[in-house]
């Protein structure tokens, strides 16, 4: 039974079509909002210390700030660091450990790395009449020998391993009283470096 006679529909033009400009605007606004929210969450959740004010808030005073570019200001900063860590009166520390700071900002990348701080402080201490040994304990990526113009050869790794006598690999540095102990003949794997640094011979 024919309920209603079928007819061929014409061209459909009244359906809902998405507007590209509107969708792009909504996506841009939502993307910016989510990016701001993510940045705020990351900033409040980050527990790392990123400024001198943050250090002061933790009760750790900043004794010296080493500038990136000015050589004169850098020497003065190392003198302040030397005089603070090693005062003329009192008991100075026998060992100072300098580590790199992991950061991704341009200021972090331009900042002096640990080896530059070691050499700058070592030169400042040697010029004040002290005897200083700068030791490269980064056995996986040795760089101290190259920065001081020394050839690649036996160093801390070989001395710890008992292959050479310790005093045979301690070399004179650029300033009188400064001595250099490079990392070793070649870069080690992380496991081999950890075994040497954990050994009692260190």
CORDARA-V308379 format. One record per pair of residues at least 6 apart in sequence whose C-alpha atoms are under 6 Angstrom apart, sorted by the first residue. I is the first residue (numbers start at 1). J is the second residue. D is the distance in Angstrom with one decimal. If there is no record, write none. Layout:
BEGIN
i & j & d
I & J & D
I & J & D
END
This chain:
BEGIN
i & j & d
64 & 77 & 5.8
64 & 81 & 5.5
66 & 74 & 5.5
66 & 77 & 5.5
67 & 74 & 5.6
68 & 111 & 5.5
78 & 121 & 5.5
79 & 124 & 6.0
86 & 92 & 4.9
98 & 114 & 5.7
99 & 114 & 5.3
100 & 113 & 5.8
100 & 114 & 4.9
126 & 177 & 5.0
126 & 178 & 5.5
131 & 177 & 4.6
132 & 178 & 4.9
133 & 178 & 6.0
133 & 179 & 4.6
133 & 180 & 5.7
134 & 180 & 5.0
135 & 181 & 4.7
136 & 144 & 5.9
136 & 182 & 5.1
136 & 183 & 4.9
137 & 183 & 5.8
139 & 183 & 5.4
139 & 187 & 5.9
139 & 188 & 5.8
139 & 193 & 5.8
140 & 187 & 4.8
140 & 188 & 4.8
140 & 189 & 5.9
141 & 187 & 5.6
142 & 183 & 5.5
144 & 182 & 5.9
145 & 182 & 5.6
152 & 185 & 5.7
153 & 184 & 5.9
153 & 185 & 4.4
154 & 184 & 4.6
154 & 185 & 4.8
155 & 169 & 5.3
155 & 182 & 4.9
155 & 183 & 5.0
155 & 184 & 3.9
156 & 183 & 4.9
156 & 184 & 5.6
157 & 184 & 5.3
158 & 164 & 5.9
159 & 165 & 5.9
159 & 166 & 5.2
160 & 201 & 5.5
160 & 202 & 5.7
170 & 180 & 5.6
170 & 181 & 4.8
171 & 179 & 5.5
171 & 180 & 5.0
172 & 179 & 4.5
173 & 179 & 4.9
173 & 180 & 5.7
END
